[in-house]
Amino acid sequence: MPDVPRPIADFHSRLPYGERLSPGPVLGSPFFPFDGDLAVVPLDEPVVPEPPRNGEPGGKPCPWCGESEHTIWRDALWNVRAGFEPSGLPFVAGLAPREHHRLDELTSDHLTSLGEVVQRLAGTIRRVGGVGRTHFSRWGDGSAHFHMAFLARPLGMMQMRGAMLAVWDDLLPRVPEAEMTTNLRLVAGAMATGGGEAVGAGLPEAAR
């Protein structure tokens, strides 16, 4: 169903706009990657109606539509993109439908296959050397095109568990390009054994 204008909830009236909230609730978390004196940025007032996302009328072009040099695997419905920029984690990827759909617009074929492709990709990423777990999540504020992020947590790095893994990705030293290319090919090739095809950086060297 299309987005419709929504009134500001009573929740918003209780927020201290223009003030800095205390960082105390997160500073005590064993997964929070920062220490010392931190200040939370002042809280902005809500913007309603919200500005258009990428891929919506009035917004920037959709970054997930069309061909991309970052695509490493695809089938008739889905594609996996990786290697967007240097990463601090062993593997970071995005999964999206090949056609432009929001979550609420996915076809029955997409919905039927989503669980399987998520399971396959998450399991395949764990084959990369030094990976303990695959974290995946969905944020829909950057683009209207449904997409999920997949992040590989390094084996044994227990403080990187949870939502802060994406922050650790920005903080850690960059993975060497040759190693990342090897990881991309491993994931793409393993995905292709279950269907679809490896493409781009995911192709074996002899096929490039």
Secondary structure by P-SEA (a helix, b strand, c coil): ccccccccccccccccccccccccccccccccccccccccccccccccccccccccccccccccccccccccccccccccccccccccccccbbbbbccccccccccaaaaaaaaaaaaaaaaaaaccccccbbbbbbbcccccccbbbbbbcccccccccccaaaaaaaccccccaaaaaaaaaaaaaaaaaacccccccccccccc
